[in-house]
Amino acid sequence: MEPTPPITMEGMLLELVSQGMEIKARLQDEAMDLMYDFLRSSLPNPPVYADAFLSADFSSPGGGGWGGVEEDHISALPDEILRDIISCLPAKDAARTAALSSRWRPLWRSTPLVLVDTLLVPGDGSLTREAESAAAVAAVSRVLEAHPGPFRFVDLTTGAMDAHRAELARWFYLLAVKGVEELFLVNRPRPMDLPLPPAIFSLASVRRLHLSIRRFPNTADLPRGAAFPHLRELGLGCVVIEDRDLDFILARSPVLETLVFHLSKKQVNLRIVSSSLWCVQLCSCIVKESRWWTRRVWSGSSCGRRRRQMTELAPGSSLGMPQIFTQWYFWCQGYMFLRLATLSSRCHASPKTVVPSVKILALKVSFGVRNQAKMLPSFLRCFPSVETLHIHSEKADRPTGTLSHKFWQEVCRTECVQLHIREIVFHEYQGKRSELAFLKFILENAEALQQMTIVLANGSFSSGVVAATKLIEDLSYVKRARERYNLVVVEGSNSEGGSSWSCQVASDFSVTDPFYCY
C-alpha cells in the first residue's frame, strides 16, 4: 500500500482556488440562465395553440377518418377559413395538415406561418441543452427552406447560435426573401456579444423585431439603402449597441413607434431624434443621458396637429446623472415610471430637470427605508403637472426608520400634490404607519383629488375585509382639502403579493393608463 502524500500548504491553496473557480463558474451559469429566462419571459406569447388538434364532424354513423367530402365538413370550408385554422397551429402540426387529403395539401404552403422553435423539439427534458439546441436549429432550417412564406410570427429562443453562425445568416436571408412580419430572436447566453449578421437590415418586411444577447453590427459598413421601412416596434435585450448604430436605426425606421431596452450592458445615451417614436421603455438599464426630440399629438384646441417638442433630462440631473441604475424607466405619451431605490437623493427641480408634460407618474418607494422615502418630494417637484400618481410600496428588507406625518407636511407640499393630482393609486399597501402618514398627507393637501384607490398587499393581512374597514376608518378622521372624493380599497390580485410589468400592455396605445395593469 502506497503511503498517502503529505498535505502541503501549496496543495491546500490550489484546492481552494479550484473550488472557488468552480463555485464562481456555477454562479455565473445560474445568473446567465436567470437572465435568459427573463428575456424569454418578456416576449409576447406566440399566436398559436400548442395543444390544438383537427377533428372532423361525421354526419353518418361509423365514419372514422377523413372520409368523403360529404362527411368531412371542415374540408368544405372556404380556403380563407382553412388557412386561418392552419395559421393557429404550430409549424410542425401545420405541415401535417398537408397529409389529410388532396383538399388540404396546397393550403399549408399558401398560409402565413407561425414558427416557434420550442414547439419543434421535445419539451420533456429528454435532450441535453446542446442536443436540444442542435435539434431546434435543424428543425428551423427545414421549415424555413420548405415553406415559401410569408412568416407572420417567428420566435427563435432555443438555439445557441455561436455554433451555428452560418445557419443564422441563412435564416436572415430566407426571412428577407420570403417575408417576415414579427421576429423574436434570443441567443443562448455565452458568448454575451455574439455578433448579428449585417443581413438583419435586409428584413424590409419586418414590423416587430426583438433581439437579445447579441452585438449589433457596425452600421458604418452597411450600404446607404439599408433600412427598416415597416418597423414599428424594436426591442433590444442585453444587446451591445453603439450610439451611432442606434442613431442609424432610428434614422432608417421612418414609422418606428416603440423602442424597448432590457438589461443594457453599457450606459444608455438616449439622444433620440425621431419623427415617429411614441414610446420608450427601459428595464434594468444604466441611463447616462436622455434627450428626446420627437412629435406629439396634443389635446384640446391643438388636437390632431403634429408638433415637435423637446423633452430633456440633462446629465447631472436626477434623471440623467451618470451611473444611474433604474429598474424600470418608462416613458410613453406622458407616462413615466421610476424606481427610487437606486436613484440619487440629491435631486432639485430646475429648468433642466422639470418635465411638465408628464401627466401620469408611477413611483416605486420603500417607505420603511428612510433615506429612500425622503427622495419622494424631490421627484414630485420634477413633475409639476402630474394628474394621476401611482405609488408602489415596496417591502423593506432592512428597515432604517420611517417618516412621520410632520415630515410630509413640511417637505412634500409640491405643485402637483396641491393643484393637479386628481387620482392616486397606492399599490401593495402593507398597513405600515409610514404608508398611512403619506395617505393622510395626500388627503389633507390634494385640492383637486377626485379618486383614491388603495390596493392591499396579499399576505400582509389576516383578513382583507377587516383591513379595509380599519383603513377607511383611519382615513375618515382626516381633515380633507377636498370634501368630495371617492375612496376605494381592494385586495391585490397577485397571489405572491407582487406584480408584474407587461411591455406589451405598456406599448398598447389603446390602454389609457398602463400602470393599472402593473
ROPA-672575 format. One line per field, with one value per residue (C-alpha): residue in three letters; residue number from 0; z, y, x. Coordinates in Angstrom, 2 decimals. Example, Ala and Ser with C-alpha at 12.3 -4.5 7.8 and 13.67 -1.06 7.14 Angstrom:
res: [ALA/SER];
n: [0/1];
w: [7.80/7.14];
v: [-4.50/-1.06];
u: [12.30/13.67];
This chain:
res: [MET/GLU/PRO/THR/PRO/PRO/ILE/THR/MET/GLU/GLY/MET/LEU/LEU/GLU/LEU/VAL/SER/GLN/GLY/MET/GLU/ILE/LYS/ALA/ARG/LEU/GLN/ASP/GLU/ALA/MET/ASP/LEU/MET/TYR/ASP/PHE/LEU/ARG/SER/SER/LEU/PRO/ASN/PRO/PRO/VAL/TYR/ALA/ASP/ALA/PHE/LEU/SER/ALA/ASP/PHE/SER/SER/PRO/GLY/GLY/GLY/GLY/TRP/GLY/GLY/VAL/GLU/GLU/ASP/HIS/ILE/SER/ALA/LEU/PRO/ASP/GLU/ILE/LEU/ARG/ASP/ILE/ILE/SER/CYS/LEU/PRO/ALA/LYS/ASP/ALA/ALA/ARG/THR/ALA/ALA/LEU/SER/SER/ARG/TRP/ARG/PRO/LEU/TRP/ARG/SER/THR/PRO/LEU/VAL/LEU/VAL/ASP/THR/LEU/LEU/VAL/PRO/GLY/ASP/GLY/SER/LEU/THR/ARG/GLU/ALA/GLU/SER/ALA/ALA/ALA/VAL/ALA/ALA/VAL/SER/ARG/VAL/LEU/GLU/ALA/HIS/PRO/GLY/PRO/PHE/ARG/PHE/VAL/ASP/LEU/THR/THR/GLY/ALA/MET/ASP/ALA/HIS/ARG/ALA/GLU/LEU/ALA/ARG/TRP/PHE/TYR/LEU/LEU/ALA/VAL/LYS/GLY/VAL/GLU/GLU/LEU/PHE/LEU/VAL/ASN/ARG/PRO/ARG/PRO/MET/ASP/LEU/PRO/LEU/PRO/PRO/ALA/ILE/PHE/SER/LEU/ALA/SER/VAL/ARG/ARG/LEU/HIS/LEU/SER/ILE/ARG/ARG/PHE/PRO/ASN/THR/ALA/ASP/LEU/PRO/ARG/GLY/ALA/ALA/PHE/PRO/HIS/LEU/ARG/GLU/LEU/GLY/LEU/GLY/CYS/VAL/VAL/ILE/GLU/ASP/ARG/ASP/LEU/ASP/PHE/ILE/LEU/ALA/ARG/SER/PRO/VAL/LEU/GLU/THR/LEU/VAL/PHE/HIS/LEU/SER/LYS/LYS/GLN/VAL/ASN/LEU/ARG/ILE/VAL/SER/SER/SER/LEU/TRP/CYS/VAL/GLN/LEU/CYS/SER/CYS/ILE/VAL/LYS/GLU/SER/ARG/TRP/TRP/THR/ARG/ARG/VAL/TRP/SER/GLY/SER/SER/CYS/GLY/ARG/ARG/ARG/ARG/GLN/MET/THR/GLU/LEU/ALA/PRO/GLY/SER/SER/LEU/GLY/MET/PRO/GLN/ILE/PHE/THR/GLN/TRP/TYR/PHE/TRP/CYS/GLN/GLY/TYR/MET/PHE/LEU/ARG/LEU/ALA/THR/LEU/SER/SER/ARG/CYS/HIS/ALA/SER/PRO/LYS/THR/VAL/VAL/PRO/SER/VAL/LYS/ILE/LEU/ALA/LEU/LYS/VAL/SER/PHE/GLY/VAL/ARG/ASN/GLN/ALA/LYS/MET/LEU/PRO/SER/PHE/LEU/ARG/CYS/PHE/PRO/SER/VAL/GLU/THR/LEU/HIS/ILE/HIS/SER/GLU/LYS/ALA/ASP/ARG/PRO/THR/GLY/THR/LEU/SER/HIS/LYS/PHE/TRP/GLN/GLU/VAL/CYS/ARG/THR/GLU/CYS/VAL/GLN/LEU/HIS/ILE/ARG/GLU/ILE/VAL/PHE/HIS/GLU/TYR/GLN/GLY/LYS/ARG/SER/GLU/LEU/ALA/PHE/LEU/LYS/PHE/ILE/LEU/GLU/ASN/ALA/GLU/ALA/LEU/GLN/GLN/MET/THR/ILE/VAL/LEU/ALA/ASN/GLY/SER/PHE/SER/SER/GLY/VAL/VAL/ALA/ALA/THR/LYS/LEU/ILE/GLU/ASP/LEU/SER/TYR/VAL/LYS/ARG/ALA/ARG/GLU/ARG/TYR/ASN/LEU/VAL/VAL/VAL/GLU/GLY/SER/ASN/SER/GLU/GLY/GLY/SER/SER/TRP/SER/CYS/GLN/VAL/ALA/SER/ASP/PHE/SER/VAL/THR/ASP/PRO/PHE/TYR/CYS/TYR];
n: [0/1/2/3/4/5/6/7/8/9/10/11/12/13/14/15/16/17/18/19/20/21/22/23/24/25/26/27/28/29/30/31/32/33/34/35/36/37/38/39/40/41/42/43/44/45/46/47/48/49/50/51/52/53/54/55/56/57/58/59/60/61/62/63/64/65/66/67/68/69/70/71/72/73/74/75/76/77/78/79/80/81/82/83/84/85/86/87/88/89/90/91/92/93/94/95/96/97/98/99/100/101/102/103/104/105/106/107/108/109/110/111/112/113/114/115/116/117/118/119/120/121/122/123/124/125/126/127/128/129/130/131/132/133/134/135/136/137/138/139/140/141/142/143/144/145/146/147/148/149/150/151/152/153/154/155/156/157/158/159/160/161/162/163/164/165/166/167/168/169/170/171/172/173/174/175/176/177/178/179/180/181/182/183/184/185/186/187/188/189/190/191/192/193/194/195/196/197/198/199/200/201/202/203/204/205/206/207/208/209/210/211/212/213/214/215/216/217/218/219/220/221/222/223/224/225/226/227/228/229/230/231/232/233/234/235/236/237/238/239/240/241/242/243/244/245/246/247/248/249/250/251/252/253/254/255/256/257/258/259/260/261/262/263/264/265/266/267/268/269/270/271/272/273/274/275/276/277/278/279/280/281/282/283/284/285/286/287/288/289/290/291/292/293/294/295/296/297/298/299/300/301/302/303/304/305/306/307/308/309/310/311/312/313/314/315/316/317/318/319/320/321/322/323/324/325/326/327/328/329/330/331/332/333/334/335/336/337/338/339/340/341/342/343/344/345/346/347/348/349/350/351/352/353/354/355/356/357/358/359/360/361/362/363/364/365/366/367/368/369/370/371/372/373/374/375/376/377/378/379/380/381/382/383/384/385/386/387/388/389/390/391/392/393/394/395/396/397/398/399/400/401/402/403/404/405/406/407/408/409/410/411/412/413/414/415/416/417/418/419/420/421/422/423/424/425/426/427/428/429/430/431/432/433/434/435/436/437/438/439/440/441/442/443/444/445/446/447/448/449/450/451/452/453/454/455/456/457/458/459/460/461/462/463/464/465/466/467/468/469/470/471/472/473/474/475/476/477/478/479/480/481/482/483/484/485/486/487/488/489/490/491/492/493/494/495/496/497/498/499/500/501/502/503/504/505/506/507/508/509/510/511/512/513/514/515/516/517];
w: [0.00/-1.14/1.52/1.39/0.11/2.68/2.57/1.80/2.12/-1.62/-2.30/0.02/-1.69/-5.13/-3.96/-2.51/-5.69/-7.78/-5.66/-5.73/-9.52/-9.78/-7.48/-9.41/-12.72/-11.33/-10.04/-13.39/-15.19/-12.88/-13.44/-17.21/-17.01/-14.98/-17.48/-20.37/-18.73/-18.00/-21.60/-22.89/-20.47/-21.69/-25.17/-26.19/-26.28/-29.75/-31.55/-31.79/-29.82/-28.97/-27.83/-30.71/-32.96/-36.00/-35.90/-38.43/-37.90/-39.39/-40.24/-40.84/-38.04/-38.11/-40.04/-38.96/-40.52/-43.18/-45.33/-48.32/-48.85/-47.75/-44.29/-43.86/-43.04/-42.12/-45.55/-47.11/-45.59/-47.81/-48.29/-46.29/-43.18/-43.53/-43.76/-40.56/-38.89/-40.09/-39.02/-35.43/-35.36/-34.54/-37.68/-37.21/-36.95/-39.72/-42.09/-41.16/-42.45/-45.97/-45.38/-44.53/-48.10/-51.51/-50.41/-47.67/-49.49/-51.02/-48.10/-45.79/-48.39/-49.01/-45.32/-43.50/-40.97/-37.26/-36.40/-32.75/-32.27/-28.76/-30.32/-32.77/-30.19/-27.32/-24.17/-21.82/-20.80/-22.75/-24.59/-23.22/-23.74/-26.59/-28.28/-27.87/-29.43/-32.38/-32.94/-32.85/-35.35/-37.75/-37.48/-38.05/-41.10/-42.59/-42.09/-43.50/-46.55/-47.18/-46.72/-49.37/-46.86/-45.64/-41.94/-39.78/-36.43/-35.83/-32.29/-32.07/-28.49/-28.15/-30.22/-29.02/-32.24/-31.62/-33.11/-35.94/-37.34/-40.95/-40.29/-38.67/-41.71/-43.95/-41.81/-42.22/-45.98/-46.18/-43.90/-46.00/-49.30/-48.10/-45.81/-42.01/-40.08/-36.45/-35.38/-31.83/-31.51/-28.17/-28.19/-25.52/-23.20/-23.96/-25.75/-24.50/-27.58/-30.44/-33.50/-35.52/-39.25/-41.21/-43.12/-40.29/-42.28/-45.24/-43.33/-45.12/-44.28/-40.50/-38.37/-34.93/-34.04/-30.68/-30.39/-27.22/-26.12/-29.23/-30.55/-33.12/-36.41/-37.23/-39.31/-40.79/-43.16/-44.30/-47.65/-47.66/-48.60/-45.51/-43.58/-41.73/-43.74/-41.95/-38.43/-35.69/-32.58/-31.71/-28.57/-27.58/-24.71/-23.38/-26.76/-27.21/-29.44/-30.05/-30.07/-33.78/-34.55/-32.59/-34.44/-37.70/-36.82/-35.79/-38.91/-41.13/-39.34/-40.51/-38.81/-35.57/-32.64/-29.74/-28.53/-25.64/-23.84/-21.47/-19.34/-21.03/-20.92/-21.09/-20.37/-22.48/-24.01/-25.28/-27.59/-29.68/-32.83/-34.33/-36.06/-35.32/-31.89/-29.25/-26.56/-24.94/-22.23/-20.30/-17.93/-15.76/-17.69/-16.86/-18.10/-18.61/-20.59/-22.06/-24.71/-26.90/-29.87/-31.31/-32.24/-30.12/-30.64/-28.40/-26.91/-26.64/-29.37/-30.91/-31.19/-34.28/-35.11/-35.19/-33.18/-32.17/-28.51/-26.77/-23.55/-21.97/-18.91/-18.77/-17.25/-13.60/-13.06/-11.00/-14.10/-16.28/-13.84/-14.97/-13.48/-12.53/-12.50/-12.85/-12.62/-14.69/-16.51/-18.71/-20.96/-23.12/-24.21/-20.98/-18.71/-16.56/-14.06/-11.88/-9.16/-6.40/-4.55/-6.58/-7.70/-6.13/-3.39/-4.47/-6.74/-7.17/-9.53/-12.17/-15.82/-16.77/-14.54/-14.61/-17.07/-17.27/-19.99/-17.72/-16.65/-15.28/-12.93/-11.14/-8.39/-6.55/-2.97/0.18/2.98/5.52/4.20/5.49/3.00/0.08/1.17/1.67/-2.06/-2.95/-2.54/-4.71/-7.52/-7.32/-7.84/-11.13/-12.45/-11.56/-13.88/-12.78/-12.57/-11.82/-9.31/-8.78/-5.67/-5.43/-1.83/-1.59/1.41/3.22/3.70/6.13/7.58/8.57/10.11/8.90/8.24/10.30/9.19/10.16/7.58/4.72/5.79/5.96/2.92/0.40/-0.42/-4.16/-7.05/-8.40/-5.00/-4.12/-7.50/-10.09/-8.70/-9.38/-8.77/-6.63/-6.71/-3.81/-4.73/-2.25/0.92/3.88/6.77/7.93/9.85/7.33/4.49/6.41/7.19/3.48/2.57/5.23/3.88/0.38/1.65/3.57/0.71/-2.67/-3.57/-6.94/-5.69/-7.00/-6.60/-4.18/-4.75/-2.26/-3.22/-0.21/-0.41/-0.34/2.72/4.81/6.48/8.01/6.68/3.77/4.83/8.34/6.99/4.53/7.22/9.56/6.81/5.81/9.45/9.92/6.84/7.74/10.56/8.20/7.54/3.78/1.33/-0.91/0.75/-2.17/-3.42/-3.93/-1.72/-2.91/-1.02/-2.85/-2.25/-4.50/-7.24/-7.36/-5.25/-4.38/-3.17/-6.01/-9.54/-12.99/-15.69/-19.23/-22.01/-24.37/-22.27/-21.87/-25.64/-26.30/-27.10/-26.60/-22.86/-21.11/-18.09/-18.32/-14.62/-13.68/-15.16/-13.02];
v: [0.00/3.31/6.00/8.95/12.03/14.77/17.72/20.86/24.47/24.90/21.94/23.30/26.70/25.13/23.07/26.12/28.13/25.29/25.02/28.77/28.86/26.07/27.92/31.15/29.41/27.77/31.10/32.73/29.95/30.37/34.15/33.61/31.21/33.71/36.45/34.17/33.15/36.80/37.86/34.99/35.80/39.40/38.28/38.02/34.68/33.11/33.32/29.54/26.79/24.18/21.63/22.20/19.38/19.00/16.87/16.03/16.11/12.94/13.03/9.29/6.75/4.59/7.11/7.04/9.10/11.72/10.12/11.56/15.20/14.63/13.60/15.99/19.31/21.09/20.49/22.00/25.39/28.17/28.34/31.56/29.96/26.85/29.00/30.76/27.35/26.31/29.62/28.94/25.66/25.19/24.83/21.07/20.45/22.94/20.98/17.73/19.07/18.53/14.79/14.95/14.96/16.48/19.32/20.32/19.63/23.11/25.10/24.84/26.33/29.28/30.09/32.80/30.61/30.91/29.40/28.75/26.67/25.48/23.62/21.81/19.88/17.58/19.51/16.54/17.05/14.02/16.05/17.79/21.54/21.05/18.39/20.48/23.47/21.46/19.84/23.24/24.77/21.84/21.95/25.70/25.38/22.71/24.82/27.99/26.14/24.25/26.97/29.71/32.33/34.73/34.12/36.22/35.32/33.74/33.00/31.59/31.26/27.70/27.70/28.51/30.27/30.64/27.17/27.88/31.27/30.11/28.86/32.19/34.14/31.77/32.29/36.06/35.64/33.33/35.54/38.57/36.87/35.15/37.94/38.02/40.30/39.64/38.21/37.42/36.14/35.26/33.65/31.19/33.03/32.70/34.38/37.52/39.52/37.13/39.41/39.80/39.25/42.51/40.71/41.80/45.01/43.05/42.32/45.00/43.45/43.16/45.20/43.93/42.95/41.85/40.81/39.56/38.70/39.99/42.53/44.84/45.05/48.09/50.20/52.18/49.27/48.96/50.26/53.55/51.85/49.59/50.31/49.02/50.75/49.00/48.51/49.74/48.06/47.34/45.52/45.15/42.77/42.67/43.92/45.66/48.62/51.81/55.22/55.69/52.38/53.33/56.65/54.71/52.54/55.48/57.43/54.49/53.40/56.04/54.51/53.21/53.83/51.72/51.24/48.85/48.22/45.28/44.70/47.12/46.04/49.63/53.09/54.07/57.55/58.27/61.17/60.32/62.17/60.65/61.94/58.78/57.44/57.38/55.01/54.32/51.69/50.81/47.86/47.34/49.84/52.28/55.65/58.24/60.81/61.17/63.67/63.12/65.19/63.74/64.51/64.62/64.68/67.44/67.57/70.47/73.10/71.51/68.03/66.22/68.62/67.35/69.37/68.90/69.08/68.74/66.74/66.80/65.06/66.50/64.99/65.88/65.99/63.47/61.57/61.97/61.53/59.12/55.63/55.85/52.41/52.24/49.01/50.45/53.73/54.21/56.98/56.76/59.54/61.47/58.44/57.88/55.20/55.39/53.22/55.46/52.88/53.38/56.98/59.86/61.80/64.97/65.97/69.58/70.91/73.18/74.03/71.03/68.52/69.64/67.64/69.41/67.14/64.07/63.56/60.00/59.13/55.87/55.68/52.63/53.51/51.64/53.70/51.64/52.95/56.49/57.92/56.46/57.80/61.25/61.36/61.32/65.09/65.97/63.79/65.12/68.64/67.49/66.60/69.56/68.68/65.08/64.30/60.56/59.29/55.59/54.68/51.13/50.40/48.00/45.84/46.90/44.03/46.18/48.94/52.05/54.13/55.81/59.36/60.97/62.89/66.08/65.43/65.16/68.35/70.34/68.98/67.49/70.44/70.35/71.89/68.60/67.45/70.69/71.67/68.90/65.36/64.10/60.42/58.45/54.66/53.18/49.67/46.99/48.74/46.81/48.67/50.44/53.71/55.41/54.48/55.74/59.02/59.61/58.85/61.24/63.94/63.48/63.79/66.94/68.72/67.45/70.08/68.52/64.92/63.03/59.36/57.41/53.69/51.56/48.03/45.80/43.66/39.95/38.20/41.37/40.99/38.07/39.45/41.82/42.92/43.81/45.64/47.63/48.60/49.74/51.76/53.52/54.35/55.80/57.99/59.17/61.33/63.25/66.88/66.84/69.52/68.31/67.08/65.09/62.25/58.51/56.11/52.51/49.78/46.47/43.31/42.62/40.04/38.74/35.62/36.46/39.94/41.46/42.47/42.08/44.65/43.96/45.66/44.70/46.49/49.49/49.73/49.41/52.93/51.96/51.47/54.75/54.06/51.06/51.29/49.89/46.62/46.66];
u: [0.00/1.44/1.81/-0.56/1.28/1.64/-0.78/1.18/0.10/0.56/-1.72/-4.41/-4.28/-4.56/-7.55/-9.29/-8.67/-10.04/-13.16/-13.60/-13.39/-15.94/-18.34/-17.82/-18.48/-21.61/-22.92/-22.21/-24.08/-27.05/-27.03/-26.91/-29.83/-31.88/-31.12/-32.03/-35.30/-36.14/-35.55/-37.66/-40.47/-40.58/-41.59/-45.25/-46.99/-46.99/-50.36/-50.68/-52.38/-49.78/-52.38/-54.78/-55.88/-58.10/-61.21/-63.87/-67.62/-69.07/-72.73/-73.04/-72.56/-69.48/-67.37/-63.79/-61.07/-61.18/-63.82/-65.63/-66.37/-69.96/-68.78/-65.83/-67.49/-64.23/-62.71/-65.79/-64.98/-63.55/-59.78/-59.52/-61.04/-58.89/-55.77/-56.83/-57.10/-53.64/-52.09/-53.18/-51.25/-47.55/-45.43/-44.99/-48.75/-49.48/-47.24/-49.00/-52.32/-50.97/-51.31/-55.01/-56.30/-55.73/-58.01/-55.55/-52.28/-51.67/-53.07/-50.06/-47.72/-50.05/-50.64/-48.63/-46.84/-46.14/-42.75/-41.82/-38.68/-39.57/-42.52/-40.26/-38.24/-39.26/-40.04/-39.85/-36.22/-35.03/-32.39/-29.35/-29.10/-26.61/-28.75/-31.89/-30.15/-28.88/-32.30/-34.04/-31.60/-32.01/-35.82/-35.97/-33.74/-36.03/-39.15/-37.61/-36.34/-39.59/-42.19/-42.41/-43.54/-44.56/-43.90/-46.18/-44.56/-41.12/-39.91/-36.37/-35.15/-33.81/-30.64/-27.12/-26.19/-22.46/-22.02/-24.49/-23.48/-23.80/-27.32/-28.27/-27.08/-29.05/-32.16/-31.97/-31.63/-34.67/-36.77/-35.88/-36.70/-39.86/-41.06/-41.32/-43.64/-42.65/-39.28/-38.11/-34.57/-32.92/-29.48/-28.47/-26.04/-22.36/-20.93/-22.63/-21.67/-22.43/-22.43/-25.58/-25.14/-25.45/-28.20/-30.52/-31.01/-32.37/-35.59/-37.55/-40.91/-40.45/-42.85/-41.89/-38.32/-36.85/-33.20/-31.49/-27.94/-26.25/-23.77/-25.26/-23.36/-21.27/-23.62/-20.73/-20.11/-23.72/-24.97/-26.83/-30.09/-30.15/-33.34/-36.39/-39.14/-42.03/-40.60/-42.95/-41.53/-37.90/-36.74/-33.08/-32.35/-28.78/-27.62/-24.27/-25.02/-23.06/-24.71/-24.01/-25.73/-28.84/-28.90/-28.60/-31.61/-33.78/-32.89/-33.83/-37.00/-39.48/-42.54/-40.94/-43.29/-41.95/-38.37/-37.65/-34.33/-33.78/-30.68/-28.30/-24.65/-23.41/-24.71/-27.67/-27.49/-30.95/-30.24/-33.25/-34.25/-37.36/-40.44/-42.44/-41.42/-44.15/-42.96/-39.58/-39.15/-36.02/-35.81/-32.73/-30.68/-27.92/-29.12/-26.42/-28.32/-31.77/-32.75/-35.72/-36.81/-39.97/-43.53/-46.67/-50.40/-51.71/-55.17/-57.58/-57.53/-54.45/-55.96/-54.77/-51.95/-48.39/-45.90/-42.29/-41.43/-38.08/-38.01/-34.56/-33.21/-29.73/-26.55/-26.21/-29.95/-31.84/-32.86/-29.80/-26.93/-24.19/-24.26/-27.92/-29.49/-33.25/-35.13/-37.91/-37.56/-40.58/-41.77/-44.85/-47.16/-46.89/-46.33/-43.27/-42.36/-39.24/-37.81/-36.49/-34.45/-31.31/-31.55/-29.69/-31.43/-29.61/-32.44/-33.54/-36.16/-34.67/-35.37/-33.22/-34.96/-38.60/-40.73/-44.10/-45.54/-45.87/-49.48/-49.26/-46.39/-45.61/-43.00/-41.74/-40.84/-39.91/-41.44/-39.52/-36.19/-35.94/-33.45/-35.35/-38.73/-37.18/-36.47/-40.16/-40.84/-37.85/-39.08/-42.62/-41.24/-39.75/-43.21/-45.44/-48.34/-48.99/-52.70/-52.55/-49.99/-49.25/-47.26/-45.90/-44.95/-42.00/-41.27/-38.10/-35.66/-33.68/-35.87/-33.97/-36.73/-39.88/-41.01/-43.73/-46.78/-44.96/-42.24/-44.72/-46.49/-43.26/-41.43/-43.84/-46.11/-45.46/-47.36/-48.64/-49.93/-51.67/-53.10/-53.11/-53.35/-56.86/-56.26/-53.84/-53.47/-51.49/-50.33/-49.25/-50.44/-48.98/-50.60/-47.43/-47.65/-45.38/-47.76/-50.78/-48.99/-48.38/-52.01/-53.26/-50.95/-52.38/-55.96/-55.11/-53.36/-54.60/-57.17/-58.03/-58.26/-61.27/-60.31/-58.10/-57.64/-55.71/-54.67/-53.92/-50.80/-51.55/-50.17/-49.95/-53.35/-55.19/-58.45/-58.74/-62.22/-61.07/-58.01/-60.10/-62.61/-59.81/-58.13/-61.35/-62.00/-58.48/-58.82/-62.31/-60.88/-58.59/-59.41/-59.58/-58.57/-61.39/-64.54/-65.91/-63.78/-64.14/-62.18/-61.84/-59.97/-59.43/-57.45/-54.48/-54.99/-51.42/-51.01/-47.42/-48.19/-46.21/-46.95/-45.52/-44.91/-46.02/-44.10/-46.90/-49.51/-47.22/-46.83/-50.55/-51.68/-55.33/-54.63/-55.38/-53.20/-50.81/-49.92/-53.31/-52.02/-48.89];
